[in-house]
Amino acid sequence: MLDKRKFYINGEWVAPLAANDLEVINPATEKPVAAISMGTAADIDRAVAAAKKAFATYSRTSVEERLALLERLLEIYKRRYEEMAQTITLELGAPITMSREQQADVGVGHLQGFIDALKRLKIRDTLPNGDVLLREPIGVCGLITPWNWPINQIALKVVPALATGSTCVLKPSEFTPLNAMLYAEMIHEAGFPAGTFNLVNGDGVNVGAALSRHRDVDMMSFTGSTRAGIAVSKDAADTVKRVTLELGGKSPNIVFEDADLEDRITGSVLECFNNSGQSCDAPTRLLVQRSVYDKVVEIAERVGREVKVGNPEEEGVHIGPLVSDVQFGRVQALIKAGISEGARVLVGGAGKPEGFETGYFVKPTIFADVNNDMRVAREEVFGPVLAIMQFDTEDEAITIANDTSYGLAAYVQSGDPARAERVATRLRAGMVHINGAPHRYGSPFGGYKQSGNGREGGMFGLEDFMEVKTLHRPDAA
């Protein structure tokens, strides 16, 4: 097993103040692959103190100095790219082809997106009334990241903090901490000053809460469940720090009768199952116009049956296990709820796929004849589970789509570009994908309602980590 018990604080790998080991489990084998330490509030105190001290000087660095550091980090990441892909496969269970093409790639794409945005950012601007506007780093940032797209969320938080002149303390998910520690090695090699970036492993209840409550932390950026995001907000409230949240989703995918059904349903099913369904913006509710419902169900069933489950270490297009036994149990419970509530099982169902008795593997599952009151239509499953329902009119589709407490992403499939955009403007979601268009690096990522607040990526992601100061000068025009 790998020994990863140390934390990265003030530019060094240091031992925890109290021994508290946790095994990192390979979800495909259910065997431990590494040992990490679970930190305490005292470890957070050390890390925050280092970040606070570093902020005094790092916040005064120039944009050019920070760009040089970020570009060096990008070079190092590209050189160690395969290490990152292999690490994510080991601890998350993402198939290695998917890790190389998607999971590890975000570390390049987001970093380049922030570099491009930083080059365009106006640190000083003059308002029409003659006053001067300054954008300044917000301070010490507490960053809490999830396990499902681990380096994606780390890059979306760590990079803008460092790019703007802030300093940070990262608490990655204890389920997937190894990629974060690899990223810490890259940051160290890139030459970021001691204390600008710090990493402490631990759980949310202890380490995450200590970070959120800390009086010397100026901002919290959290990605995870809505329940945990509420807890972070409450913990942060007493010190009135800024809080940005990227939380859950139950994204609707509206299919109109004029869509290219073969292409768009195939793409929609595969998108829902991507990363074993462990994506907050997955298109998990397929809303289909009644006139083409039977045809869509036929295509979805055929495509779903062709989806393979496989060993994450093997190359190819297949899905891997869920991240943990806890997640496996949650997904199984919701699949069983769909069956008991009367949804029709087209593909999959409860239990493990044949030949995968070991590991947290689940059957890719598609339900038809779902209504929006069923648990599989309302709760975030976070597994490879698709719920298909039907509608008659455009207005009805929009009503069903918006009938959720979430508002992260939405999807529209139509052969009429005007209708697709018209519907998109009425959907209460932070991002709408039309006819399979992907999310692009540099665009803002985030949602409405209980999917969170703030935006990550590109210029909007930089601005979340900055304060605005106005200079009222006597010589203003």
N, C-alpha and C positions, 0 to 999 in steps of 0.2 A: 504493500500500500504506500501511497504517497504521503509524506509527512508535511502537512500544510498548516501547522498549528500556530504560526506566527502572524502578527498583524503588521501592516505597513503604516508606520507613524513617524512623522518628521524626517522623512527620507531614509528610514531604516526599517529592516524587518526585526520586530521586537517580540519577545514572549508576552503572553497575556499575564495580567496581574494575578489571575487565579486560574488554576487548571480546570477545564471543563470541556472534555473532548466530545466530538460528534463525528460519526462516520458518514462519509458521502457515499451514497449507494448508486451503483449502475442500474438504472431501471430495466434494462434488458436482461440482466442476470440475477438481480436482487442481491448482489454481492458488494461488499464495501470496496472502494477503490482509493479512498484517501481519508485521512483524519484531519479535521480542522478544530480550532478552538472556538467555543462560544463565549463571546465577550460579556462584559459587565458595564454598568454605568461608569465605573472608574476608568475603564479602557476608553470609553467615549470622552470622558473628561480630558484624558491625555491627548486624544486626537484633536478635539476641538481647541485645546490650548495651543497645539502646534499650528493649526489652521489660522487661529486668531493672530498669532505672532507673525506668521508668514504674510498675512494680508496687509500688514502695515507697509511692507516694501513691495510685494508683488502687485498690489493695486496701483502702484505708481509706474509700473512698466509701460512701455509704449506698445501700441498695436503691432508695430513692426517686430518688436522683440517676441511678442506672444505668437505672431504668425510663424516666426522661425521655429519656435518650439513645436507648434502644431504640425508644421510640415515635416519636421524631423520625426515626430510620432507617426505620421502617415507612412514614412519610409520604413520605419521599424515594423509597423503593423503588417505592411505588405510582405516584408521579409519573413515574418513569423506567422503568416497567414495560415499555413497548413497546421501549425500547432494549435491555433485557435479553433479551427474546424474540428480537429481530432478531440480537443478538450470538450467542446460542446456535445459532440456525439457521445463521449464517455459518460458525462454527468447528466445530460438531458435525455439522451436516447434518440436524438434526431438522426435519421439516416445520414451517412457520411456524404452522399451526393447532395442532399439538401443542406447539410451544414456548410459545404463548400460553396454552393451556389446562392444560398440565402442567408443562413445564420451568420456566417463569418463575413459575408460581403457587406452587411450593414455597417460594420466597423470602418470600412473604407468609404462607403457612400455618404454616411452621415458626417464623417470627419471632413471629407472634401466639401460637402455642402456648407458646413460651418466656416471653413476657410474662405470659401467664396463669399459668404454673407459678411464675414468680418472685414473683408476688403472693401465692401460697399457701405459698411456701417458709418453713419455720421456721428462721431463722438461730440462734436460741437456744431450747433446750428443756430441760425438767427431767425426768430419768429417775425411774422409780418409787422408786429408792433415795435420791433427793434430790440426786444429783450433777447437774451442769449439762453439757449437751452443746452445743457450738458447731460451726457449719459455716462453714468459712473457705475462701477461694479457694486453689487448689492452687499457683499461681505462674505461671511462664512456660511456655506451652504451644506445642509444635511441632505443626503441623497439615499433613497431607499429603492432598490430595484428588484424586479420579480425574476422568476426562473424560466418563463416560457420562451422569451426572446432575450436572453440575458445580456449579450454584448450590445444588442440594439438599444436597450434602455440605458445601459451604462454610458454608451457613447452619446446618447441624447441628453444626458445630464452632466456628466463629467466634462465633456468637451466645451459646452457653452459656458460652464462655470469658469474653467481655466481660460477660455478665449476672451472673456470680458474682464479678466483681472480679479475675479473672485477666487476664493480657496474653498476646499470641500472636504467632507468626510463621507465616504461611501459605505453603506451597509448593503451588500448584495444578499440575494436569497441564500439561505443556508442549504437549500437543495442543490444549487448550482453555483458554488463559490469559486470554483477553480479557474473559470475563464476570467473572473474579476481579478484574481491574483496574478494571472498571466498578464492582464492589461496593466496592473500596477508595475510589473517588471518592465513593460514597454515605456511607461511614463517615466520611470526612474532612468532608464537608458537614454531617453530623449533629453534629459537634463532639466526637467522642471525643478524649480527650487524646493528645498526641503520644507515640508509643511503645507505646500500648496495642495497636494493630494494626499489623502490618508484613507486607509481601509481597515475596518473592524468588522469581523464576522460576528454573527449572533442572530437571535430571533427577534421578531417584532415586538413581543410583549416586554422584553427587557431592554435590549440594545436599541431597537427602533424607537421605543417610547422615550428612552433617555436622550436620544438625539433630538426628537421632536420637542421635548420639554426644555432643552438646554437654553439658558439665558444668553449664551454667547453665540448661538446659531441665529443668523439673520433670515434664513429662508429654508423651507423644506420643499423638496421635490420628490413626490412619491408616485410609483406605479404599482398597481396591484388591485385587489378586490375593493369593491365599494365599501364593504364593511370595514376593512382595514384603513381605507382612506378617510373615513369618518373619524376613526380613532386618532389618526395622525392630526387631523384638523383640530380635534378637541384638545389633544396634548399641546399643540402649538398655540392655542388661543390665549393662554395666560401671558405669553410674552409678545403677542401681537406681531408675530413674524409672518412673512409672506408664505403662502402655501400654494403650490401648484400640484394638480392631481390628474393622473391618467388612469381611469378605473375600468369598470366592466363594460360589456356591451351585449346586445342581442340584436344584431344587425339585420334589418329586413332587406330582401332581395326581390324586387318587383319585376315580374316577367310579363310583358304585354304580348298579345297575340301576334303582333307584327315583328317580333324579335326573330333573329336567326336561332331557332330553338336548338338545333343540333349542336351548334357551336357554343351558344351561351349556357345551355344547361350542362353540357360537359364541363365547361370552364367553372361554372358555379359549384358543381359537386366537388370537383378537385380542389377548388379554393377553400371550401368548407372543411375538407379533410386535411388540408395542408398543415404540417406541424402537428399531426395527430389531433387536429381540431383545437389545439391549445393556443388560440389567438384571440385577443379581445375584440378585434374587428372582423372576425370571421362571419361570412354571410350565412347565418344559421337558420334564418326564417325565409323560406322560399315561397313568395306570394305569387300565385299563378292565375292569370285570367281564365275564367271558367271555360271559354270556348276551346282552349288548347290544353286544359288540365290533364286529360287522359294521355295526350301525346307527351307532355312533359314528364308525367309519372313514369311512362314507359322508358323514356330516355334516361331519366335519373336512376331507375332500377338497373338498367343495363350498365351504365357507367359505374354505379356503385358496386356492382358485382365484380367489375374488373379491377377495382382497387385492391392492391395486395398489401398484406402485413408482412414485414420482413425484419431480418437481423440488421440493426443499425450499422454494423461494421461493414456490411456488404453494399457495394455500389449499386445504383439503380433507382428506379422510381417506385418507391413503396413507402408506407408509413411505419413508424416505430412505436414504442410503448408510450404510455403516459409517464409522467415524471416520478410518481411515487405511489405507494399503496394507498395513501389517503386520497389522492386524486382518483385512483382507480375505483375506490369505493363510492366516491361522490358520483362519478359518471354512471356506474352500474345502477345506483339508486334512481337516477333520473331516467335511464333507459327503462327500468322496471315500472316507473311511474307512467311513462308514455304508453306502455302496454296496458297497464291497469286502467288508464283513463280512456282507452278505446281507440287510440291511434293505430293505423294499419302498418305493420312492419313490412317494408319492401325488401330491405337488405339488413343483415346483421341481427341484432338483438342482444339479450343479456349473455354474460359469460365471456370466456376467452376464445380466441380463434383456435381452430384445431392445429395442434402441433406447437402451440405457444403456451404451454402450461406454466412455464417459468417466465417471470417478467411481468410487467404491468401492461400487458397488451389487451386491447379491447377490439371487438368487432366493429368495423365501420358500419354505421347504422343509419338507415333512412326511414323516416315515418311519413306516411301519406294520410290524408283525411284528418289533419290536425286542425283544431280551432285555437284561437288566440287566448283562450282561457286555460289551456292545458299547461302543466308545468314545463314541458319541453318547449313550449312557445314563449314562456315568460321568464324562465330562469336561465342563467348562463351555465350551460353544461360544461364547457371547456373540455370537450372531447369530440371525436369524429361522429357527431350526431346532427343530422339535418331534418328539419320539420317542414313539410310541404302543406300549404293551405291554399284556398282559392278565393277569388274575388270576381265581381262582375264589372264594376265601373272604376274609372280613374280615381274618383273621390273616395270610393270604398277602399281602394288599395292604400291611399294615403292615410286614411283613418286607421286602418289596421297597422300600417307601418309605424305610425306615431304612437300607437297604444302600447307604450312600454316606458318604464322608468329610465331606460338608457337612451343614449343619443350619440354614440361614438361614430359609427359608419353606417352607410346605406348604399344600396346598389340598385341600378335601374337598367333594364334590358329592353330596348325598343328599336325598331327600324325607323322611327320618326325622331330625328334629332331635336326638333322643336318640343315635342311632347316630353322627351327624356329630360331636357333641361327645365321645362315647366314643372314637371313633377319634382325634380331635384330641389327646386327652390322652395317647395312646400314641405320637404322632409326635415324634421327636427333632428339633424345630425351634423356633426362637425365636418364630415367628409362624405361625399357622394361619388361613387365610381359608376361611370356610364359605359355600358357595353364592354366591360372587361378592362377598362383603363386602370393601370396600376397606380399605386402611390409612388410618387417620385421624390428622390432625395432633394432636400431644400424646401419642400412644401410643408406647411404647418400640419401637425398631427395632434388631434385632440377632439373632445366631444362636448355635447350639450348635456344638460340635466345631470343625472347621477353617473354619467360617464366621466365627470371631472370638470376641471377648469384650467385655463392656461393652454398654451400650444407649444409643441416641441418640434425642433428641426428648423434649419435655415434662419432667416432674419427674425421671425417671431420667437424662435427658441432662444436667440441671443437676448432679445428684449426682456424676456421673462427673468433674466438674471441681472438686470440692470435697474438702477434708480434713475429718476429724472430730476435734475436740479435746474432751477431758473435763476438767472442772474438779472436782477432789475438794476440797470445801470443809469446813472444820471444823464448820460449822453445818448440814450436810446432815441431813435428817430420817432 
